[in-house]
Amino acid sequence: MVDPQAVKGDGGEPSLDVFVDAEAHHSQAERASLGIPRDLLVFEYGRDRFAVEARRVESVVPWKAPSRIPGTDARVHGVIQDRGRIVVVMAHPAGVTPGPNLPEGKLIVVCSSSRGHVGLPATSARTVGNFSLASEPSQLSVHDSTFGAFTYVDPFDYGATS
């Protein structure tokens, strides 16, 4: 097990690599006894950490400036075309109406379902890890892990505009 005090990111917290890798050391039996197991892709957007179900992630692509669509919800940054598919890129991974001074996206986490493709902006993304959650994840629920908290997002469950 990695000592969280041994590896720090620039913000004084353990790096995201350590955060993901530490969860991977548990055996399948240990994970089952610790809580609800989920395979998640953990990514960061600015200083916030998010996780999305790995089964929803189709790819992580370099940032492409989305084309704005007049009349769309403020939570939508625009659309991109990626490998022949239209991807709706959200303005914020949590699906909230963005405030001022949003971080600049460096990556787009492309998620898919039978309803289409949604892109979540990210400043960094790491490999998929198996996490044991204390409770069933729901949209924007916060979960703790050995090396810090993350917000669970379901890119297809943003609900109606407020």
N, C-alpha and C positions, 0 to 999 in steps of 0.2 A: 504494500500500500504506500502511496506517495504522501509525504507530509505536506499538507496544504501551506504550511508556513515556509517550506523550502522553495516553492516556485511561485513567484509573484508576477502579475502582469503590470502594466504601467499604472493602473489605478490602485495598486496596493492589494489587489485580490489575486487569487491563483489564476493562472492563465486558463483559457478555454480548453486547451489541449488536455491539461491535467484534469479539469472538471469532467470531461467526457471519458478519458481513459480510466479514471478511478472507479467509475461505475462498472466498467467492463471486467474487472478482476473477480467479481462475484460469480460463483457457480450457478447453474440453473436452479438447483435446489435452494441455495441461499436466497436468490432473487425471489423465488416463490414465497418463501417464508417472510421476506421483508416487506412485501406489499404487492401492488398491482404492476406486473411487468409490462413495459412498453418500449418498443424500438422507436427512438426519436432522433431527428436531426436537430441539433442545437446550433443556433446562429445568433449573431449579435447585430443590433441596429443601433448605432451610437453607443451609449453606455448601458442599454437594456439588453437582456438576454431572453431569447424566445426559443420555443421548441415546437416542432410540428411532427405529426406521425410520419415515420419513414415511408410507410406504404403509400402515402399521398404524394411524396416527392418524386417527380419525374427526372429533374436535373437541376443543377445549379449552374447558371450561365453568367458571363461577365455582364456588367451593367450596359444597357442600351437605353438611350433616351426615349421614353415612351411618347407616342403621338397623342396629344390631347384630343378628346372627343367632346365637342360642345354639348352642354346640357347634362353631362354625367354627374353623378354623385361626387361631392368634394372628397370623399374617401378614395376615389379612383384617380391615380396619377395619369393614366392613359393606357395605351395598348402598344404591344410590340408584336412583330412577327418573328418567330423562332422556329426554324426547321419546318416551315410550312404550317405552323399552327398559330392561331391568334391567342395571345396571352394578355389578360387584363392585369395590369400592374397596379397594386394598391399603393396609396401614398404612405401608409404606415403598416407594419406587420400586424398590429393589433386591430386593424380595420377601423380605427378612430379617425375623426376629422383632424387633419394635421394642424399643428400650431406653427408658430414662427420658428425659424432656425432649425429645420429638420436636418439631420445628418445627410451627407451625400451618399447615396447608394453606390456600392462597388460591385455588388452581385445581385442577381435575382434568383430566388428560390422558386422554381416552377413546380407547382402542384397541379395534379389532375384528378378529375372525377368524370363521371358520365355527363356532368353538366358543363364541362369545359376545362379551361386552364386559367389558373390564377397565379400571378407572380408576387412574391413578397420581397420587398427591398431588404438588403442585408449589407452590413459593412464587413462582416466576416462569417464564414461557415466552416464547420468541422465535420468529421465523419459521423456516421450514425452510431449511437450507443444504446445499450439496453439499460433502462432506468426502472427502478422500483418506486412507484408512486404510492403515497399513503392513502390517496383517495382516487376515485374515478376522475379522469381529467374532463373538464368542460371548458367551453370558450372563455379565455382570459383568466382561467384559474391559475394561481401561483403555487408552484411546487418547490419544495426544498430538496436539496441534494447535499451530498458530502461537501461539495465545494461552492455552494451558493444556490440562490433561488433562480427560477426561470418562469416565464409566463407561457402557458400552453395556448397555442392558437390553432384553430381549425379554419383554414382559408375559405371554407364553403359554409360557414355558420356565422356570418357577420350581422344578420338580422336587419331590421328596417332602420332607416335613417331617423335620428332623433329630431 
